[in-house]
Structures are given as structure tokens and as C-alpha cells.
């Protein structure tokens, strides 16, 4: 399966967007709501319709960036939030992106990647974080699919994957997931030293 730009554009055109919860996910909304420094550079990778990025923008964060393989979902974001800075809507390969960020906010990017790319994802996140920055967000704690996204996993798998690059990574069960994901999500906090 080619999980490339065409694959994702076809999913948007067909309305096959089961990951789309129609608003910011509760764990990420709660995290963003408690951040005080509105000058933090935030990156939302593979953000789809970018509800969380919109929420951060509306909270007054000035440096909110989104990257996706396709700009198809950005049209919806700009309809909902026309003042979102268009120059912060990046289209391209996450693994080739060279920006630097204080927080990278993970929602459904990791589970959409072919699992063979997960080590590359971890290294890319580390490379894009400024010293003292953090990768935070939600990962599935459920095996899910093996032949198509979303691809799941377990805390044991994630520990083995993240700990060599992020020695202080922590995982906790999400307490405020939406009903269909309740008991199936982990919160990750991976600080870069």
C-alpha cells in the first residue's frame, strides 16, 4: 500500500476520514489550554483538518504550524478559521521538513504511517525539536490494523522505539479520550534533552 499524497487525497475526496472527530481531541485540547507561553512554536504533523491547530490559534498562540502530505484538509480549516496564517500551512514530507519547534503535537500522524517508518518518525521528531522541547500527544494502545491505517501498538512497543532517542519519555493512560477510543489511548510526553 502506497500511503502517499494520492492515497490521502483520495480518502478526503471519498469522505473516508474515520480519524476525524469533528473538533479538537479532548486530551490535546486540555494540554493546549494549560500552556501559558503563547510564543511557543507548535507543529501539528499530519494534522488533517487541524482542529487542534485551530484551537491553539484561537487561544492566541502566534506560531502554530501544520504539515501534511496534502493541502486537501486545509481548505476546511481556512473556512472555519480564515485568519489562520496561510504561510503556516505546510505541504510536504514530514521527514524532509527542517523547521525547529518547542512542541510537536501528535494526534493521528504516527498511526497513519507504515510501521516500518516509525524509527524514522522518532528521529525526525527529535531533530525538529529545539533543546528543551517536547513531543506530546496521543498514541493508540491497541493493535488495530496490520494492512492499512490506522496502525496501532502497545506501550511496550513504544517504549522500545522511543526510549533510545528520548530517554525521559513517559506514557500514561489517557483519562479523557472520546468514547470510541476510551481505554485505547496513551498520552506520550517525550522531552528532548
Secondary structure, 3 states (H helix, E strand, C coil): CCCCHHHHHHHHHHCCCCCCCCCCCHHHHHHHHHCCCCCCEEEEECCCCCHHHHHHHHHCCCEEEEEECCCCCHHHHHHHCCCCCHHHEEECCHHHCCCCEEEEEECCHHHHCCHHHHHHHHHHHHHHEEEEEEEEEEEECEEEECCCCCEEECHHHHHHHHCCCCCCCEEEECCCCCHHHCCCEEEEEEECC
